[in-house]
């Protein structure tokens, strides 16, 4: 997805708008819609950071992904996506997203396209130089810095 591939690994939010951070939706469209109803929809007044694990376990991973990607296309500066460990084809096979896609759409090709999109999702977001949002954690290698995260290769 070109709009995601164009984002750096380390996304920055510097505006004064309200920022809502949401993590681990795990395929719950009800939870996603509740977040929007409670905090407002992405746009001019509200920025969102979706911090990984969009799919798996819940029954509506495809719908959660579709809504988040639609808002990313509509309001690219108001929606940030961080890749989590469930944005991986092997994990999706183990935790149910592959089965969801096969049941709903009957073709492996859609699952593989989603996997291609996964490889373009940025890794973290920094909010106003005060909050570091990442799904997995900070590297434990001696001497590792945030600049190492910025240098990780992504497909796109």
C-alpha positions in Angstrom: 0.0 0.0 0.0 1.9 3.1 -1.2 0.5 5.5 1.5 2.0 3.2 4.2 5.2 2.5 2.3 5.8 6.2 2.0 5.7 6.6 5.8 9.0 6.3 7.7 9.6 3.5 10.2 9.4 6.2 13.0 6.3 8.3 12.5 6.1 11.6 14.2 3.0 13.4 15.6 3.8 17.0 16.3 0.4 18.7 16.0 -1.6 20.0 19.0 -4.6 17.9 18.1 -5.9 15.2 20.5 -4.2 11.9 20.0 -5.9 8.6 20.7 -3.8 5.4 21.0 -5.5 2.1 20.4 -3.8 -1.3 20.6 -4.7 -4.9 20.3 -8.1 -4.7 18.7 -7.7 -8.4 17.6 -10.5 -8.3 15.1 -13.2 -6.7 17.3 -15.1 -4.3 15.1 -17.3 -3.5 18.1 -14.3 -2.2 20.0 -13.1 -0.2 17.1 -16.5 1.5 16.7 -16.8 2.1 20.4 -13.4 3.9 20.3 -14.7 6.1 17.5 -18.0 6.8 19.3 -16.2 7.6 22.5 -13.2 9.6 21.2 -14.4 10.9 17.8 -13.6 9.8 14.3 -10.2 10.4 12.7 -10.0 13.7 10.9 -9.2 17.4 11.6 -9.8 17.3 15.3 -8.5 13.8 16.3 -5.4 11.8 15.4 -5.2 8.0 15.9 -2.3 5.7 16.5 -3.4 2.0 16.0 -0.6 0.2 17.7 -0.6 -3.3 16.2 -2.6 -6.5 16.5 -5.4 -5.4 14.3 -6.5 -8.9 13.5 -6.7 -12.5 14.8 -8.8 -14.0 17.6 -11.9 -11.9 16.8 -14.4 -12.6 14.0 -14.1 -9.2 12.2 -10.4 -8.8 11.5 -11.1 -8.1 7.8 -13.6 -5.4 8.7 -11.3 -3.8 11.3 -8.5 -3.7 8.8 -10.7 -2.3 6.1 -12.0 0.5 8.3 -8.6 1.4 9.5 -7.1 1.4 6.0 -10.1 3.5 4.7 -9.5 6.1 7.4 -5.8 6.1 6.6 -6.6 6.8 2.9 -9.1 9.5 3.8 -7.1 11.2 6.5 -3.4 10.1 6.0 -2.1 12.7 8.5 -4.6 11.8 11.1 -4.1 8.0 11.2 -0.9 6.2 12.1 -0.6 2.4 11.9 2.2 0.6 13.8 2.9 -3.0 12.9 2.4 -5.5 15.7 3.4 -9.2 15.9 0.0 -10.3 14.5 0.6 -8.4 11.3 2.4 -11.4 10.0 1.1 -14.2 7.8 2.5 -17.0 9.9 1.0 -15.6 13.1 -2.3 -15.1 11.2 -2.4 -18.7 10.3 -1.9 -19.8 13.9 -4.4 -17.4 15.4 -7.3 -17.5 13.0 -7.0 -14.6 10.5 -6.2 -17.0 7.6 -9.3 -19.0 8.4 -11.4 -15.9 8.6 -10.2 -14.7 5.1 -10.7 -18.1 3.6 -14.2 -18.4 5.1 -15.3 -14.9 4.0 -13.6 -14.7 0.6 -12.6 -18.2 -0.4 -9.2 -17.3 -1.8 -5.6 -17.4 -0.5 -4.8 -14.5 -2.9 -6.5 -11.9 -0.6 -4.5 -13.2 2.4 -1.3 -12.9 0.5 -2.1 -9.3 -0.6 -2.8 -8.5 3.0 0.7 -9.9 3.8 2.2 -7.7 1.2 0.5 -4.7 2.9 1.7 -5.8 6.3 5.3 -5.5 5.1 4.8 -1.8 4.4 3.4 -0.8 7.9 5.7 1.5 9.9 7.0 0.3 13.3 6.5 3.0 15.8 5.2 6.5 16.5 6.6 9.3 18.6 4.0 11.8 19.9 5.3 15.4 20.5 8.8 14.0 21.5 7.2 12.8 24.7 5.7 9.4 24.1 7.2 6.5 22.2 4.5 4.1 20.9 5.7 0.7 19.7 4.0 -2.7 19.8 6.8 -5.0 20.6 9.2 -3.1 22.8 12.7 -1.6 22.7 15.6 -3.6 21.3 17.8 -5.1 24.0 21.0 -5.1 22.0 23.8 -3.1 23.7 24.0 0.3 22.1 20.7 0.1 20.2 18.9 3.4 19.8 15.8 4.6 18.1 17.9 5.3 15.1 18.3 1.6 14.6 14.5 1.2 14.4 14.5 3.9 11.7 17.0 1.9 9.7 15.1 -1.4 9.6 14.2 -2.3 6.1 10.6 -2.5 5.1 9.1 -3.6 1.7 7.2 -1.0 -0.2 
